[in-house]
Amino acid sequence: MVRVLIAEDMHMLRKALVSLIELESDLEVVAELSSGTDIVPTAMAMRPDVAVLDIDLPGTDGITAAAGLHTSVPECRTLILTSLGRPGNLRRALAAHVSGFLPKDSDPDSLCAAIRQVAAGERVIDPQLALATLDSGPSPLTDREREVLQFASEGMEAGQIASRLHLSSGTVRNYLTSAVSKLNARNRVDAIRIAREAGWLHSV
């Protein structure tokens, strides 16, 4: 029997996933959660074989939670379900040791098969998303440009970012200008959108 933890903040979808999985004689849902913050402590208590996680959860996003599971409950493998089919999210997921990455509109049989494959130690990645990730290339931003853009995406002004990073406001503005230029963006807001969609910034 494959023991499954589900984390999905949309109540109706979560219940549908639970019902779907429990129709399978070899799959058992041992926990269902609506918040990413509860994933690791619940998994430590319930010891599931597979965690099926939404990528965009309140508290802690699914990819961050997956990294925590890899450290705290290494025998629990993770399958990410997402409506956010951004290539950069797949890169983040793979870096977090995620075993599976599927769109939410996958058909039920594919999902159940993926859970079994992940439990068996295989990796399951949606092929279209894998191709998009290969096509998109690496981030053109330096670590500092990405860091400054991340703070800007959280609503910080140049002065606040400068204080946080112990830089001058002028240096911060230079980093922002450079990021906008490298991303071929119209302005800072557009640069944030481009970087976030590519998965180079964390969602806030």
Number of C-alpha atoms within 10 A of each C-alpha: 10 16 19 27 24 24 26 24 18 12 11 9 12 18 14 11 19 18 12 15 21 15 11 12 9 12 17 18 18 17 18 22 19 19 18 24 18 15 25 21 14 16 21 14 9 14 20 23 24 25 33 23 28 28 26 22 20 15 12 17 20 31 28 16 23 33 21 17 24 17 14 14 19 16 15 24 26 32 30 25 23 19 12 15 23 18 22 24 24 26 18 18 22 17 12 20 18 26 25 26 27 23 18 16 10 12 9 13 12 11 23 18 12 21 28 18 15 22 23 13 11 13 17 19 18 14 11 12 19 15 11 15 19 11 10 12 11 12 15 13 18 12 10 14 19 20 18 22 29 21 17 18 21 12 12 15 14 21 14 16 22 18 12 12 13 10 14 14 16 12 12 24 17 14 20 24 17 15 25 23 14 14 18 12 17 10 14 18 13 14 22 24 14 17 24 20 18 21 20 24 21 17 12 12
